[in-house]
Amino acid sequence: MTGARAAAHGQASYDVRLDWGPTGGAAVAAGADVAVVVDVLSFTTTLGIAVGRGTRVYPFPWKDERAAAFAAERDAVLAVGRLEAGLDKLDHRGDQPPSLSPAQLLTSTPVARLVLPSPNGSTICAALEDVTVVGASLRNRTAVARWLAKRVVGGARVALVPSGERWPDGSLRPGLEDLWGAGAVLAALDLDGVRMSPEARHALRSFEDVQDDLAGALAECASGRELAAVGYEADVVAAADIDADDAVPVLTADGFVAAD
């Protein structure tokens, strides 16, 4: 891609820009100071809960033997899949093993270190380079906006990255829940004098359209219906609990930790 095309697709002339998934995220994060990754159902929702409970979280793209080795190297617990974390399944502590399920994580005993694989939000966070990465969801959107505000005033450029989901063929499926999550952060941010790209402005307006019945909208969107259909409606309810969390997960060289 030529320099002019890269600048256009990276929305380089704007202070706040937005694009989807790993490829779009890399494009808008190039030249940005902060990348805000949003994966409402469920990586960044679960991430915010875990970090808020004192857990150091490591993103990882794959849930296979590579993830197990990565966790072992860091003396961390590897999160299990939702189905593996059923109520009748207990770990060596006699507790439910941590998983990508935010509802499950809210009721289990926190662990010190957690590897949290996911094909979307976690993959994006692990791949972004040369930018400060934070995780945002509906639950911590105001906390993230407060953290961003001090940096935006100082001239920081912000890239919003709604993660989206995956179709069976591996292609990106934009998820409304992530667009709303990105817009929710913007709605809590003072944007006076801030140059927002049309893509970012669309996210803000999309959130404003549903904010009066956010829980209902989240339950009715495709991703919410998908989770409810396989028995995880509680995860959708937990994800819709706007401003329930105060922690801002910031990615360091040693995993995500809560911002000071």
C-alpha positions in Angstrom: 0.0 0.0 0.0 1.4 3.4 -1.0 2.0 6.1 1.6 -1.0 8.1 0.5 -3.3 5.1 0.6 -1.9 4.0 4.0 -2.5 7.5 5.4 -6.1 7.5 4.1 -6.9 4.0 5.4 -5.1 4.8 8.7 -7.3 8.0 9.1 -4.0 9.7 9.9 -5.4 13.2 9.7 -7.7 12.6 12.7 -7.0 12.6 16.5 -9.4 9.8 17.1 -9.8 7.1 14.4 -11.5 3.7 14.2 -11.2 0.5 12.2 -12.1 -3.2 12.6 -10.2 -6.3 13.5 -6.5 -7.1 13.3 -5.9 -5.6 9.8 -7.9 -2.4 10.3 -6.6 -2.1 13.9 -3.0 -2.2 12.7 -3.8 0.5 10.1 -5.4 3.0 12.5 -2.9 2.2 15.3 0.1 3.1 13.0 1.1 6.6 14.2 -1.3 6.6 17.1 -0.3 6.9 20.8 -3.0 4.7 22.3 -5.0 1.8 20.8 -8.3 1.0 22.6 -9.3 -2.6 21.8 -13.0 -3.4 22.3 -14.3 -7.0 22.4 -17.5 -6.8 24.4 -18.5 -10.4 24.0 -16.3 -11.2 25.6 -12.5 -10.7 25.8 -12.2 -7.1 27.0 -15.2 -7.5 29.3 -13.6 -10.5 31.0 -10.2 -8.7 30.9 -11.5 -5.7 32.8 -13.1 -7.9 35.4 -10.0 -9.9 35.9 -7.6 -7.0 36.1 -10.0 -5.2 38.5 -9.7 -8.2 40.8 -5.9 -8.0 40.9 -5.1 -10.6 38.2 -2.3 -10.0 35.7 -3.7 -11.1 32.3 -1.6 -12.2 29.3 -3.3 -12.1 25.9 -2.6 -15.0 23.5 -3.9 -15.7 20.0 -4.4 -19.5 20.2 -6.0 -22.0 22.6 -3.7 -25.0 22.0 -0.4 -26.4 23.2 1.3 -23.2 22.5 -0.9 -21.4 25.0 -0.3 -24.0 27.6 3.5 -23.6 27.1 3.2 -19.8 27.2 1.2 -20.1 30.5 3.7 -22.5 32.0 6.6 -20.2 31.2 4.9 -17.4 33.2 3.6 -19.5 36.1 0.1 -18.5 34.9 -3.2 -20.3 34.8 -4.5 -21.0 31.2 -8.1 -20.0 30.9 -10.4 -22.8 29.7 -13.2 -22.6 27.2 -16.7 -21.7 28.3 -17.9 -25.3 28.0 -14.9 -26.5 30.0 -15.8 -24.2 32.9 -19.3 -25.7 33.6 -20.7 -25.6 37.1 -19.9 -29.3 37.6 -16.2 -28.8 36.7 -13.8 -27.8 39.4 -10.0 -27.2 39.3 -7.4 -28.3 41.8 -8.5 -25.5 44.2 -12.0 -26.9 44.3 -13.1 -23.8 42.3 -14.4 -23.3 38.8 -11.4 -22.8 36.5 -11.2 -19.3 35.0 -12.5 -18.9 31.5 -13.4 -16.3 28.9 -16.9 -16.1 30.4 -17.3 -12.8 32.3 -20.2 -14.1 34.4 -18.2 -17.1 35.5 -15.2 -15.0 36.3 -17.3 -12.7 38.6 -18.1 -15.7 40.8 -14.8 -17.6 40.8 -11.8 -17.0 43.1 -9.2 -14.7 41.4 -5.9 -16.1 40.3 -2.6 -14.1 40.3 -1.7 -14.7 36.6 -4.0 -15.7 33.8 -3.4 -16.4 30.1 -6.6 -15.5 28.3 -6.7 -16.6 24.7 -9.3 -15.5 22.2 -9.3 -15.4 18.4 -10.4 -11.7 18.3 -9.6 -9.2 21.1 -6.7 -11.2 22.6 -5.2 -11.7 19.1 -5.4 -8.0 18.3 -3.9 -7.0 21.6 -1.0 -9.4 21.3 -0.2 -8.2 17.7 -0.3 -4.4 18.1 3.2 -2.8 18.3 4.6 0.6 19.1 1.4 1.8 20.7 0.0 1.7 24.3 -2.8 -0.8 24.3 -5.8 -0.6 26.6 -8.9 -2.9 26.9 -12.3 -1.3 26.9 -15.8 -2.6 27.3 -19.2 -1.3 28.3 -18.4 -2.1 31.9 -15.4 0.1 32.1 -16.0 2.7 29.4 -16.1 5.7 31.7 -12.9 4.6 33.5 -11.2 4.3 30.1 -12.5 7.7 29.0 -11.1 9.3 32.1 -7.8 7.7 31.5 -7.8 8.8 27.9 -8.9 12.4 28.7 -5.6 13.3 30.3 -3.7 12.0 27.2 -6.0 13.5 24.6 -5.7 17.0 26.2 -1.9 16.5 25.8 -2.3 15.8 22.1 -2.4 12.0 22.1 -3.8 10.3 19.1 -6.3 7.5 19.8 -7.1 4.4 17.7 -10.3 2.6 18.5 -10.3 -1.0 17.4 -13.6 -2.9 17.6 -12.5 -6.5 17.4 -15.5 -8.1 15.6 -16.0 -11.8 15.4 -15.2 -14.5 12.9 -17.2 -16.3 10.3 -16.6 -20.1 10.0 -14.2 -19.4 7.0 -12.1 -17.1 9.2 -13.2 -13.8 7.7 -14.2 -10.8 9.8 -17.7 -10.4 11.0 -18.2 -6.9 12.4 -20.1 -7.1 15.7 -22.5 -4.3 16.7 -21.6 -4.9 20.3 -18.0 -3.8 19.7 -19.1 -0.7 17.7 -21.3 0.2 20.7 -18.5 -0.4 23.1 -16.2 2.0 21.1 -19.0 4.5 20.9 -19.6 4.2 24.6 -16.0 5.2 25.4 -16.4 8.3 23.1 -19.7 9.2 24.7 -17.9 9.5 28.1 -15.0 11.6 26.7 -14.9 15.3 26.3 -14.4 15.7 22.5 -14.4 19.5 22.2 -11.7 20.4 19.7 -10.9 16.7 19.0 -10.8 15.7 15.3 -12.8 12.5 15.0 -12.8 10.4 11.8 -16.2 9.7 10.3 -15.7 6.1 11.3 -15.3 7.1 15.0 -18.2 9.5 14.8 -20.4 6.7 13.4 -19.5 4.5 16.5 -20.6 7.4 18.8 -23.9 7.8 17.0 -24.5 4.1 17.0 -24.1 3.9 20.7 -26.3 6.9 21.3 -29.0 5.1 19.3 -29.1 2.2 21.8 -28.0 3.7 25.1 -31.5 4.0 26.5 -31.9 0.2 26.2 -28.4 -1.1 26.0 -29.1 -4.5 27.7 -32.0 -5.1 25.3 -29.9 -4.2 22.2 -27.0 -6.4 23.3 -29.4 -9.3 23.9 -30.9 -8.8 20.4 -27.8 -8.4 18.3 -26.4 -11.4 16.5 -23.5 -12.0 19.0 -25.8 -11.8 22.0 -28.3 -14.2 20.5 -25.5 -16.6 19.6 -24.3 -16.7 23.3 -27.9 -17.0 24.6 -28.6 -19.9 22.2 -25.8 -22.0 23.7 -26.6 -21.2 27.3 -24.5 -18.1 28.0 -27.1 -15.4 28.4 -25.5 -14.5 31.7 -22.4 -13.4 29.8 -24.5 -11.0 27.8 -26.1 -9.6 30.9 -22.7 -9.1 32.6 -21.3 -7.4 29.5 -24.2 -4.9 29.4 -23.6 -3.8 33.0 -22.4 -0.3 32.0 -19.8 1.4 34.2 -19.7 -1.5 36.7 -15.9 -1.6 36.6 -13.3 1.0 37.4 -10.1 -0.8 36.2 -8.4 0.3 33.0 -6.3 -2.7 31.7 -3.0 -1.5 30.2 -0.8 -3.9 28.3 2.8 -3.9 29.6 5.8 -6.1 28.7 4.5 -8.5 31.4 0.8 -8.7 30.6 -2.2 -6.4 31.3 -2.3 -4.7 34.6 -4.6 -2.0 36.0 -3.6 1.6 35.2 -2.5 3.7 38.2 
